[in-house]
Amino acid sequence: MFLMWRNKKKENMRNRGEQIDETQPDAYLMCEKQRNGEAQEWYGLYYHAGSQQFIERVGAMPMDFDNKGRFSA
């Protein structure tokens, strides 16, 4: 079972123009249960506003889905 948690405190601080810690994740994807037993793995994600995607680290590039109809390797 996956859960998604948004860091609304950071989001609200950004919207108010307050200084924020950019190294703090914007959201967490949490694997709370998996088929073969317990799992408690959390993955910090960062929101990339230009692409409306969550990325894995600050400064990472989002996936390019506008590939002009071509498949890339």
Phi and psi in degrees as a GROMACS rama.xvg file:
@    title "Ramachandran Plot"
@    xaxis  label "Phi"
@    yaxis  label "Psi"
@TYPE xy
-105.157  141.066  PHE-2
-123.378  146.289  LEU-3
-117.95  128.363  MET-4
-122.749  124.408  TRP-5
-93.6687  139.394  ARG-6
-83.2833  81.4177  ASN-7
-67.8381  -28.8026  LYS-8
-61.8371  -47.6641  LYS-9
-64.5525  -41.7427  LYS-10
-60.4374  -45.0942  GLU-11
-66.6422  -39.8745  ASN-12
-62.4297  -41.2747  MET-13
-63.1677  -43.9784  ARG-14
-64.4287  -30.1938  ASN-15
-83.608  -4.804  ARG-16
81.7628  15.2239  GLY-17
-80.531  159.466  GLU-18
-73.1763  134.194  GLN-19
-128.031  161.067  ILE-20
-89.7837  105.515  ASP-21
-67.6954  -17.6745  GLU-22
-78.9053  -13.2476  THR-23
-78.9333  129.064  GLN-24
-60.0322  149.798  PRO-25
-82.1407  -21.5223  ASP-26
-158.91  161.652  ALA-27
-125.061  134.835  TYR-28
-101.881  119.039  LEU-29
-115.579  124.618  MET-30
-94.0494  103.106  CYS-31
-93.3019  -23.2579  GLU-32
-154.902  142.909  LYS-33
-137.533  165.687  GLN-34
-53.9619  -40.2715  ARG-35
-93.7046  19.1904  ASN-36
135.234  -163.777  GLY-37
-75.3433  149.752  GLU-38
-149.095  136.512  ALA-39
-137.036  65.1497  GLN-40
-103.716  132.523  GLU-41
-118.337  138.341  TRP-42
-122.51  117.923  TYR-43
-76.2094  134.817  GLY-44
-127.244  151.286  LEU-45
-122.991  134.248  TYR-46
-82.6091  129.9  TYR-47
-106.413  101.954  HIS-48
-62.4785  -36.8212  ALA-49
-61.9028  -34.6471  GLY-50
-106.289  -7.26223  SER-51
57.29  42.2185  GLN-52
-124.77  155.219  GLN-53
-93.6063  133.829  PHE-54
-116.571  166.103  ILE-55
-84.2463  -18.0561  GLU-56
-155.41  158.923  ARG-57
-60.4765  129.734  VAL-58
86.9672  -3.84361  GLY-59
-71.1708  155.971  ALA-60
-89.3505  139.391  MET-61
-74.0735  166.019  PRO-62
-70.7436  141.985  MET-63
-95.2358  105.099  ASP-64
-93.6677  -11.0702  PHE-65
-94.136  80.4167  ASP-66
-101.33  19.5291  ASN-67
54.4238  33.9757  LYS-68
82.2878  -0.0693997  GLY-69
-95.5498  150.95  ARG-70
-96.062  138.279  PHE-71
-116.725  153.99  SER-72
